[in-house]
Amino acid sequence: MIGLRSLARWRRPLAIFPDDVAGTLAGMVARLAPAFDAATLAVESADGELDGFDGIAPRGSYERLLPTEWLLREAVPLEFLRRAANAEQAFFRLARRRPAAPRGSIALFDAGPDQLGVCRIVQLALLVLLTERTERRKEAFGWQLIGHVGDPPFQRFDPNTVRAFLEARNSGRFGVRALDVWRRLFPGRELWLVTGPRLGKPMAPLVNTIEVAESVGPGIETLSVTLHALGRPSRTVILEVPGDTAATRILRDPFRDQVETAPSRLARPDANLLLNPQGSKLFYRNDAGDLIRLHVPNSPRDRVPQAHTHRVLPGTVAAGIGGHGRKLVYLAVGEGHVVMRSTFRLTPHAGSEIGCFVPIAAGGELWPLAFFRGELRAAFVASDRSLWRVDFANGTSKLVAEGVHAVALARGGNALVAVDRAREGDHVGKPAVLEVNAFGTRCLFCPEEPWQRAMLRISHPALAYWALGGAHAEEPQRWEIRVFRSLVAGASRKPQMIRLNAPEGCQVVGLDVTGDSNLDLGLYMLDAERKELFVVGRSRSKTLVSSSSRIERVAVATTAGVVAYTTVDKEIGFVERSGRVRWRGTIA
């Protein structure tokens, strides 16, 4: 392992990691540093106005050749020619005047499908290099994902920001438009874009670009890193791929203690389970009414995931849950009042907690929370399945609908809600699917007949369609799924219809994609004995879980094919729509 003493420049950023992780990253940093220094030196050399000379350089224009070199030409012409041919002559070095206030830099990272796996480890090593460079130059530095346009850049390099960096993954592909927005937001900053070849080559003439790519071929296990500094030739560095053990440790949690401990049991849920739309976090409530947040494991080899407890005030229970990434917002509901809490500051004055009077009772299930941060407004489902919109800034609340069946959160915080009775608009008292936003509600669909139950699903990430599944009130085994195109356009086109029949005694628990197309939809079902969970589509069916005990609770992610379940024998598990088991464990 490379010692930190031989890497004194990067001692501070590498010191936050355990020794084994720091050693893996130090090897990459040592290999990348020469090419990175050459690229950044090229950028620095073009900064500032000319301010005379400040030394002697081995290269330069002959207008700046030292007088002693010209004297040598007169005295010994052949020696002058030899020194010129071997680049041994000396020139005056130009001095440049820098502004008093450093302009700083912004690093944008691509976390899309081209940069998963070991490419993210190389990105972390590049983040170490960029952090050290700006600290040495005493400049401001921030980094963010290129797709998170408008989110403030991270300013620190510590365990919390590193975890946020490693956990940030998306399936989107971003181009020149996203980069143009960042350039307008930070016009005085130097931009560095860390991405793959697909995005790096078109961007190379616009900003400083670093391409990270895996070498593809039989027996080839290397990574290529190409640096494109503006106005300078490209430089490529070939890195060896870290071993599976080291790579897995860095990607999952580089700060976790490697000492294995006895698996701890998770707290038993006291209410329903709730998955976030992406299927990466599970929420449930314990006996005390507190909110439990659990990170969904990615592999059966993962250890027991750590449960984070968010405690509520006495006399209240956790209800609505929302947020984005590592930012969590949840409601603590009491008799006649609602308190909204968050893991960040809601406003500079309100802090991380704000309350409002709402004439409802405590209790009920966990539901997704539509939270509109800029307006300090939220929409949530109460214990009697009524839908409320609350303006926390003004302390007002309003009943929107009754008989909520399902809620699905769309990008931007808006919510789609299937209800029995709308309370406003042209569809008062009728079943409908409503879109709830910060300033109002509109009806997207109003069926001719009431349903017994309904479920929603939203496509991700483009929101090209949304789907509604419902059982007829008089024939609960006959399900109809309607696919509506373009949520933004208000579902103006005629919906596509899919009809499925649930076997006798089976219970439908979710709606999801079952085939290769996003329009090939089906249903998650539990058999009559509640010991088998399976998915049924128009042309295929698959058993996902076969349990020796009854399945007690099931939660389905509304934009991703992930299902969570618990059994009466204290088992908890996560499975994908493909049938791959992510993890199984026990609860207390």
TIDREN-931996 format. One record per residue (C-alpha): residue number from 1; residue in three letters; z, y, x. Coordinates in pm, whole numbers, plus 50000, padded with zeros to 5 digits. Each point is the difference from the previous one (the first is absolute). Layout:
# TIDREN-931996
     k     r      zz      yy      xx
   NUM   ALA       Z       Y       X
...
***
This chain:
# TIDREN-931996
     k     r      zz      yy      xx
     1   MET   50000   50000   50000
     2   ILE   49913   50348   50130
     3   GLY   50319   50193   50070
     4   LEU   50054   50343   49852
     5   ARG   50076   50137   50348
     6   SER   49633   49961   50097
     7   LEU   49904   50181   49680
     8   ALA   50226   50301   50029
     9   ARG   49763   50227   49811
    10   TRP   50033   49793   49683
    11   ARG   50367   49913   50039
    12   ARG   50118   50199   49699
    13   PRO   49751   49875   49735
    14   LEU   50024   49639   50127
    15   ALA   50380   50007   50019
    16   ILE   50033   49981   49618
    17   PHE   49865   49641   50006
    18   PRO   50180   49682   50109
    19   ASP   49914   49886   50354
    20   ASP   49754   49729   49895
    21   VAL   49806   50230   49767
    22   ALA   50008   50284   50255
    23   GLY   49860   49763   50261
    24   THR   49704   49902   49781
    25   LEU   49923   50362   49916
    26   ALA   50054   50110   50363
    27   GLY   49729   49762   50117
    28   MET   49752   50157   49757
    29   VAL   50114   50353   50086
    30   ALA   49950   49934   50372
    31   ARG   49645   49873   49941
    32   LEU   49906   50287   49765
    33   ALA   50163   50283   50195
    34   PRO   49727   50065   50267
    35   ALA   49718   50029   49747
    36   PHE   50222   50195   49759
    37   ASP   50111   50242   50271
    38   ALA   49640   50057   50106
    39   ALA   49898   50070   49639
    40   THR   50290   50236   49933
    41   LEU   49952   50174   50336
    42   ALA   49641   50066   49896
    43   VAL   50126   50156   49680
    44   GLU   50264   50208   50179
    45   SER   49753   50125   50263
    46   ALA   49798   50184   49736
    47   ASP   50300   50182   49853
    48   GLY   50073   50369   50048
    49   GLU   49823   50301   50148
    50   LEU   49904   50024   50370
    51   ASP   50267   50163   50214
    52   GLY   49886   49984   50362
    53   PHE   50076   49709   50232
    54   ASP   50316   49795   50035
    55   GLY   49924   49743   50271
    56   ILE   49744   49784   50176
    57   ALA   49797   49721   49836
    58   PRO   49766   49735   50148
    59   ARG   49724   50085   49750
    60   GLY   49852   50318   49859
    61   SER   49713   50246   50003
    62   TYR   49865   50112   50341
    63   GLU   50074   50357   49893
    64   ARG   50367   49901   50051
    65   LEU   49956   49820   50333
    66   LEU   50268   50095   50253
    67   PRO   49897   50245   50277
    68   THR   50100   49744   50263
    69   GLU   49739   49764   49857
    70   TRP   49730   50270   50032
    71   LEU   50117   50065   50357
    72   LEU   49957   49630   50073
    73   ARG   49640   50023   49873
    74   GLU   49927   50267   50261
    75   ALA   50180   49824   50285
    76   VAL   49931   49628   49934
    77   PRO   49719   49959   49739
    78   LEU   49991   49620   50021
    79   GLU   50375   49974   49934
    80   PHE   49955   50232   49701
    81   LEU   49733   49768   49858
    82   ARG   50213   49691   50064
    83   ARG   50301   50150   49818
    84   ALA   49776   50101   49710
    85   ALA   49853   49650   49970
    86   ASN   50346   49837   50002
    87   ALA   50163   50253   49760
    88   GLU   50247   50113   50268
    89   GLN   49954   50374   49954
    90   ALA   50266   50230   49858
    91   PHE   49959   50249   49714
    92   PHE   50216   50263   49838
    93   ARG   50154   49860   49678
    94   LEU   49971   50212   49689
    95   ALA   50321   50116   49831
    96   ARG   50016   50031   49622
    97   ARG   50232   50214   49794
    98   ARG   50177   49810   49722
    99   PRO   50132   50159   49681
   100   ALA   50375   50055   49987
   101   ALA   50041   49780   49691
   102   PRO   49857   49647   50043
   103   ARG   49759   49904   49725
   104   GLY   50115   49636   49977
   105   SER   49811   49692   49887
   106   ILE   49966   49764   49704
   107   ALA   49928   49627   50031
   108   LEU   49835   49826   49703
   109   PHE   50016   49621   49982
   110   ASP   49773   49770   49801
   111   ALA   50211   49730   49831
   112   GLY   49708   49837   49818
   113   PRO   49876   49640   50018
   114   ASP   49825   50056   50337
   115   GLN   50329   50089   50171
   116   LEU   50240   49728   49885
   117   GLY   50181   49750   50221
   118   VAL   50004   50059   50375
   119   CYS   49795   50320   49961
   120   ARG   50311   50158   49849
   121   ILE   50197   49909   50313
   122   VAL   49743   50181   50214
   123   GLN   50027   50298   49764
   124   LEU   50377   49997   50057
   125   ALA   49945   50006   50378
   126   LEU   49761   50295   49956
   127   LEU   50266   50174   49791
   128   VAL   50239   49963   50296
   129   LEU   49740   50162   50228
   130   LEU   49934   50286   49761
   131   THR   50372   50061   49945
   132   GLU   50073   50016   50375
   133   ARG   49702   50231   50061
   134   THR   50111   50258   49745
   135   GLU   50364   49983   50115
   136   ARG   49888   50061   50357
   137   ARG   49789   50296   49893
   138   LYS   50281   50123   49769
   139   GLU   49763   50017   49705
   140   ALA   50043   49920   49635
   141   PHE   49880   49653   49902
   142   GLY   49958   49820   49669
   143   TRP   49833   49680   49883
   144   GLN   49896   49860   49665
   145   LEU   49757   49752   49844
   146   ILE   49658   50150   49946
   147   GLY   50000   49886   49638
   148   HIS   50331   50175   49918
   149   VAL   49832   50337   49960
   150   GLY   50251   50270   49914
   151   ASP   50310   49805   50110
   152   PRO   50195   50183   50271
   153   PRO   49956   49848   50348
   154   PHE   50289   49811   50159
   155   GLN   50162   50210   50272
   156   ARG   50237   49753   50167
   157   PHE   49960   49674   50190
   158   ASP   50297   49782   49906
   159   PRO   50064   49659   49837
   160   ASN   49955   50137   49647
   161   THR   49662   50160   50068
   162   VAL   49883   49696   50199
   163   ARG   50085   49772   49706
   164   ALA   49812   50235   49767
   165   PHE   49704   49985   50238
   166   LEU   49994   49618   50012
   167   GLU   50052   49955   49625
   168   ALA   49722   50245   49910
   169   ARG   49698   49790   49905
   170   ASN   49723   50060   49752
   171   SER   49666   49856   49897
   172   GLY   49814   50331   49986
   173   ARG   49728   50122   50235
   174   PHE   49993   50369   50075
   175   GLY   49727   50221   50146
   176   VAL   49899   50352   50087
   177   ARG   50138   50155   49681
   178   ALA   50358   49894   50070
   179   LEU   49970   50125   50358
   180   ASP   49863   50336   49880
   181   VAL   50305   50045   49778
   182   TRP   50233   49940   50294
   183   ARG   49803   50248   50211
   184   ARG   50038   50264   49730
   185   LEU   50373   49929   49960
   186   PHE   50067   50034   50375
   187   PRO   49730   50231   50136
   188   GLY   50188   50088   50320
   189   ARG   50093   49646   50097
   190   GLU   49826   49760   50234
   191   LEU   49902   49689   49800
   192   TRP   50007   49643   50130
   193   LEU   49854   49727   49779
   194   VAL   50100   49637   50071
   195   THR   49772   49763   49811
   196   GLY   49745   49718   50030
   197   PRO   49636   50014   50114
   198   ARG   49872   50042   49643
   199   LEU   50169   50337   49961
   200   GLY   50041   50091   50366
   201   LYS   49636   50034   50105
   202   PRO   49897   50242   49720
   203   MET   50315   50208   50066
   204   ALA   49969   50014   50381
   205   PRO   49801   50329   50004
   206   LEU   50253   50167   49765
   207   VAL   50349   49919   50135
   208   ASN   50165   49814   50283
   209   THR   49961   49636   49898
   210   ILE   50156   49673   50116
   211   GLU   49831   49679   49881
   212   VAL   50199   49676   49988
   213   ALA   49806   49678   49940
   214   GLU   50060   49628   50035
   215   SER   49747   49805   50207
   216   VAL   49835   49731   49789
   217   GLY   49882   49674   50154
   218   PRO   50104   49645   50089
   219   GLY   50295   50000   50237
   220   ILE   50010   50382   50019
   221   GLU   50343   50156   49943
   222   THR   49969   50360   50115
   223   LEU   50008   50348   49852
   224   SER   49776   50289   50101
   225   VAL   50126   50359   49985
   226   THR   49736   50274   50039
   227   LEU   50103   50363   50045
   228   HIS   49757   50276   49900
   229   ALA   50130   50338   50121
   230   LEU   49793   50299   49892
   231   GLY   49749   50098   50269
   232   ARG   50080   49707   50233
   233   PRO   49856   49650   50055
   234   SER   50157   49714   49807
   235   ARG   50249   49770   50169
   236   THR   50066   49638   49897
   237   VAL   50308   49790   50078
   238   ILE   50021   49623   49940
   239   LEU   50345   49871   49898
   240   GLU   50131   49648   49971
   241   VAL   50124   49897   49656
   242   PRO   50381   49958   49990
   243   GLY   50135   49654   49931
   244   ASP   50057   49893   49641
   245   THR   50379   50022   50031
   246   ALA   49998   50349   50150
   247   ALA   49737   50130   49759
   248   THR   50181   49861   49694
   249   ARG   50331   50150   50111
   250   ILE   49848   50348   50046
   251   LEU   49804   49998   49674
   252   ARG   50285   49874   49780
   253   ASP   50297   50191   50139
   254   PRO   50018   50094   50371
   255   PHE   50361   50115   49964
   256   ARG   50141   49686   49839
   257   ASP   50259   49810   50201
   258   GLN   49851   49674   50125
   259   VAL   50327   49810   49962
   260   GLU   49955   49764   49706
   261   THR   50276   50013   49742
   262   ALA   50076   49780   49704
   263   PRO   49778   50097   49708
   264   SER   50183   50228   49761
   265   ARG   49960   49961   49626
   266   LEU   49852   50272   49786
   267   ALA   50190   50155   49710
   268   ARG   49923   49846   49661
   269   PRO   49791   50217   49764
   270   ASP   50179   50124   49688
   271   ALA   49681   50129   49831
   272   ASN   49625   49945   50028
   273   LEU   49807   50001   50327
   274   LEU   49758   50283   50082
   275   LEU   49731   50003   50270
   276   ASN   49847   50325   50119
   277   PRO   49625   50029   49925
   278   GLN   49901   49884   50349
   279   GLY   50230   49697   49990
   280   SER   50180   50096   50323
   281   LYS   50348   50071   49856
   282   LEU   50212   49826   49738
   283   PHE   50263   50184   49796
   284   TYR   50276   49860   49783
   285   ARG   50348   50089   49881
   286   ASN   50326   49831   50095
   287   ASP   50309   49945   49786
   288   ALA   50134   50350   50078
   289   GLY   49681   50169   49878
   290   ASP   49897   50102   50353
   291   LEU   49637   49983   50109
   292   ILE   49903   49736   50255
   293   ARG   49682   50056   50206
   294   LEU   49850   49703   50182
   295   HIS   49702   50003   50234
   296   VAL   49759   49720   49900
   297   PRO   49950   49763   50297
   298   ASN   49648   49919   50120
   299   SER   50056   49648   50130
   300   PRO   50219   49695   49931
   301   ARG   50118   50031   50362
   302   ASP   50165   50337   49933
   303   ARG   50378   50018   50001
   304   VAL   50195   50085   49689
   305   PRO   49890   50355   49915
   306   GLN   50269   50266   50015
   307   ALA   50102   50137   49662
   308   HIS   50062   50375   49980
   309   THR   50250   50110   49735
   310   HIS   49966   50338   49830
   311   ARG   50330   50068   49826
   312   VAL   50013   50193   49673
   313   LEU   50273   50211   49844
   314   PRO   50274   49826   49799
   315   GLY   49894   49960   49638
   316   THR   49627   49998   50082
   317   VAL   49744   49731   50080
   318   ALA   49672   50011   50190
   319   ALA   49691   50030   49776
   320   GLY   49667   50155   50107
   321   ILE   49872   49943   50353
   322   GLY   49714   50176   50176
   323   GLY   49895   50159   50327
   324   HIS   49741   49962   50276
   325   GLY   50030   49806   50327
   326   ARG   50357   50023   50131
   327   LYS   50083   50281   49755
   328   LEU   50194   49866   49703
   329   VAL   50089   50176   49674
   330   TYR   50216   49833   49735
   331   LEU   50192   50093   49686
   332   ALA   50367   49936   49930
   333   VAL   50036   50002   49619
   334   GLY   50329   50059   49821
   335   GLU   50100   50075   49642
   336   GLY   49796   50309   49911
   337   HIS   49899   50102   50354
   338   VAL   49762   49902   50280
   339   VAL   50048   50062   50373
   340   MET   49698   49977   50231
   341   ARG   50073   49898   50357
   342   SER   49768   49970   50299
   343   THR   49997   49906   50368
   344   PHE   49859   50345   50087
   345   ARG   50062   50360   49897
   346   LEU   49855   50066   49657
   347   THR   49999   50375   50064
   348   PRO   50151   50218   50274
   349   HIS   50279   50100   49758
   350   ALA   50045   49693   49780
   351   GLY   50046   49756   50285
   352   SER   49951   49631   49922
   353   GLU   50162   49994   49652
   354   ILE   49942   50186   49675
   355   GLY   50110   49933   49641
   356   CYS   49901   50076   49640
   357   PHE   50133   49939   49647
   358   VAL   49800   49733   49811
   359   PRO   50128   49859   49666
   360   ILE   49975   49630   50091
   361   ALA   50231   49708   50069
   362   ALA   50050   49827   50335
   363   GLY   49877   49648   50075
   364   GLY   49667   49836   49941
   365   GLU   49744   49864   50243
   366   LEU   49852   50134   50323
   367   TRP   49670   50185   49948
   368   PRO   49760   50188   50228
   369   LEU   50073   50373   50024
   370   ALA   49718   50257   49994
   371   PHE   50129   50279   50225
   372   PHE   49821   50333   50049
   373   ARG   50175   50150   50299
   374   GLY   49830   50338   50009
   375   GLU   50111   50071   49642
   376   LEU   50335   49815   50011
   377   ARG   49893   49805   49692
   378   ALA   50016   49629   49921
   379   ALA   49911   49752   49726
   380   PHE   50217   49691   49948
   381   VAL   50081   49726   49748
   382   ALA   50344   50005   49837
   383   SER   50217   49704   49896
   384   ASP   49840   49983   49652
   385   ARG   49649   49990   50156
   386   SER   49928   50360   49907
   387   LEU   49796   50215   50238
   388   TRP   50146   50335   50109
   389   ARG   49867   50288   50207
   390   VAL   50269   50204   50177
   391   ASP   49964   50340   50165
   392   PHE   50288   50008   50248
   393   ALA   49920   50354   50111
   394   ASN   50064   50137   49649
   395   GLY   50242   49731   49879
   396   THR   49787   49899   49700
   397   SER   49888   49660   49868
   398   LYS   49745   49882   49745
   399   LEU   49937   49671   49819
   400   VAL   49638   49895   50058
   401   ALA   49963   49651   49849
   402   GLU   50191   49699   49866
   403   GLY   49971   49627   50051
   404   VAL   49883   49989   50362
   405   HIS   49831   49674   50100
   406   ALA   49880   50067   50355
   407   VAL   49981   50275   50264
   408   ALA   49762   50017   50295
   409   LEU   50006   50281   50258
   410   ALA   49672   50155   50113
   411   ARG   49939   50186   50324
   412   GLY   50142   50351   49989
   413   GLY   50304   49894   49794
   414   ASN   49831   49985   49659
   415   ALA   50100   49710   49776
   416   LEU   49812   49785   49750
   417   VAL   50231   49888   49718
   418   ALA   49930   49753   49718
   419   VAL   50209   50094   49693
   420   ASP   50047   49907   49634
   421   ARG   50028   50359   49873
   422   ALA   49875   50321   50155
   423   ARG   50202   50311   49913
   424   GLU   49747   50278   50065
   425   GLY   49625   50064   49979
   426   ASP   49751   49852   49757
   427   HIS   50147   49649   50014
   428   VAL   50356   50061   49877
   429   GLY   50165   49681   49882
   430   LYS   49719   49772   50126
   431   PRO   49987   49751   50291
   432   ALA   49831   50153   50300
   433   VAL   49959   50006   50377
   434   LEU   50112   50340   50126
   435   GLU   49944   50176   50331
   436   VAL   50311   50198   50089
   437   ASN   49973   50274   50262
   438   ALA   50210   50295   50109
   439   PHE   49883   50233   49723
   440   GLY   49926   49782   49700
   441   THR   49880   49679   49845
   442   ARG   49662   49886   49879
   443   CYS   49891   49690   49812
   444   LEU   49759   49777   50193
   445   PHE   49967   49719   49745
   446   CYS   50120   49934   49646
   447   PRO   49943   49643   49867
   448   GLU   49920   49934   49638
   449   GLU   50278   49742   49960
   450   PRO   50354   49986   50141
   451   TRP   50080   49760   50281
   452   GLN   50296   49774   50052
   453   ARG   50014   50067   50372
   454   ALA   49791   50187   50254
   455   MET   49952   50012   50377
   456   LEU   49820   50241   50231
   457   ARG   49826   49977   50335
   458   ILE   49836   50272   50212
   459   SER   49736   49946   50267
   460   HIS   50098   50104   50349
   461   PRO   49932   50220   50187
   462   ALA   49695   50162   49838
   463   LEU   50127   49986   49637
   464   ALA   49649   49907   49890
   465   TYR   50142   49823   49694
   466   TRP   50317   49908   49820
   467   ALA   50069   49698   49781
   468   LEU   50208   49944   49687
   469   GLY   50103   49657   49880
   470   GLY   50161   49941   49662
   471   ALA   50087   49722   49758
   472   HIS   49919   50036   49632
   473   ALA   50311   50048   49784
   474   GLU   49908   49711   49768
   475   GLU   49857   49767   50268
   476   PRO   50224   50032   50308
   477   GLN   49810   49730   50192
   478   ARG   49669   50189   49979
   479   TRP   49974   50263   50274
   480   GLU   49735   50265   50042
   481   ILE   49942   50190   50326
   482   ARG   49807   50326   49989
   483   VAL   49860   50147   50322
   484   PHE   49951   50377   49999
   485   ARG   49790   50164   50270
   486   SER   50093   50325   50173
   487   LEU   50354   50112   49933
   488   VAL   49908   50352   50112
   489   ALA   49724   50028   49740
   490   GLY   50240   49904   49724
   491   ALA   49852   49653   49939
   492   SER   49705   50143   49810
   493   ARG   49787   49688   50033
   494   LYS   50027   49707   49764
   495   PRO   50258   49757   50136
   496   GLN   49908   49649   50114
   497   MET   50174   49725   49802
   498   ILE   50151   49675   50133
   499   ARG   50160   49747   49762
   500   LEU   50245   49733   50116
   501   ASN   50223   49755   49815
   502   ALA   50345   49920   50134
   503   PRO   50102   49631   49968
   504   GLU   50254   49924   49731
   505   GLY   50353   50088   50110
   506   CYS   49891   50190   50313
   507   GLN   50124   50350   50067
   508   VAL   49767   50266   50147
   509   VAL   50177   50201   50271
   510   GLY   49725   50199   50172
   511   LEU   49640   50115   50030
   512   ASP   49794   49980   50320
   513   VAL   49665   49934   50166
   514   THR   49920   49628   50016
   515   GLY   49657   49995   50168
   516   ASP   49795   50178   50263
   517   SER   49917   50294   49774
   518   ASN   50248   50267   49895
   519   LEU   49872   49950   49645
   520   ASP   50076   49625   49994
   521   LEU   50347   50024   49844
   522   GLY   50249   49743   49881
   523   LEU   50366   49943   49913
   524   TYR   50312   49876   50175
   525   MET   50183   49745   49782
   526   LEU   50318   49794   49994
   527   ASP   49985   49654   49845
   528   ALA   50219   49900   49706
   529   GLU   50279   49873   50228
   530   ARG   49979   50311   50225
   531   LYS   49972   49784   50310
   532   GLU   49638   50074   50087
   533   LEU   49830   50335   50061
   534   PHE   49621   50000   49989
   535   VAL   49709   50242   49966
   536   VAL   49717   49946   49751
   537   GLY   49662   50175   49994
   538   ARG   49675   49949   49815
   539   SER   49864   49749   50252
   540   ARG   50295   49887   50208
   541   SER   50372   49928   49998
   542   LYS   50251   49939   50277
   543   THR   50365   49897   50022
   544   LEU   50197   50244   50214
   545   VAL   50360   49876   49971
   546   SER   50144   49661   49907
   547   SER   50379   50014   49981
   548   SER   50258   49732   49933
   549   SER   50206   50254   49802
   550   ARG   49914   50253   49733
   551   ILE   49839   50322   50113
   552   GLU   50229   50276   49877
   553   ARG   49822   50329   50082
   554   VAL   49645   50093   50107
   555   ALA   49854   50330   50124
   556   VAL   49630   50075   50062
   557   ALA   49862   50284   50212
   558   THR   49761   50216   49794
   559   THR   49747   50074   50278
   560   ALA   50039   49700   50233
   561   GLY   50002   49623   49955
   562   VAL   50369   49940   50078
   563   VAL   50256   49830   49774
   564   ALA   50379   49982   50045
   565   TYR   50220   49751   49816
   566   THR   50356   49869   49983
   567   THR   50135   49672   49860
   568   VAL   50325   49897   49835
   569   ASP   50084   49802   50318
   570   LYS   50022   50326   50199
   571   GLU   49657   49982   50162
   572   ILE   49784   50307   50064
   573   GLY   49637   49989   50108
   574   PHE   49683   50202   50052
   575   VAL   49652   49858   49952
   576   GLU   49649   50148   50006
   577   ARG   49729   49950   49740
   578   SER   49815   49778   50251
   579   GLY   50292   49756   49996
   580   ARG   50132   50093   50346
   581   VAL   50379   49999   50006
   582   ARG   50134   50303   50180
   583   TRP   50368   49909   50005
   584   ARG   50271   49802   49820
   585   GLY   50375   50036   50027
   586   THR   50327   49998   49808
   587   ILE   50207   50258   49817
   588   ALA   50376   50016   49954
***
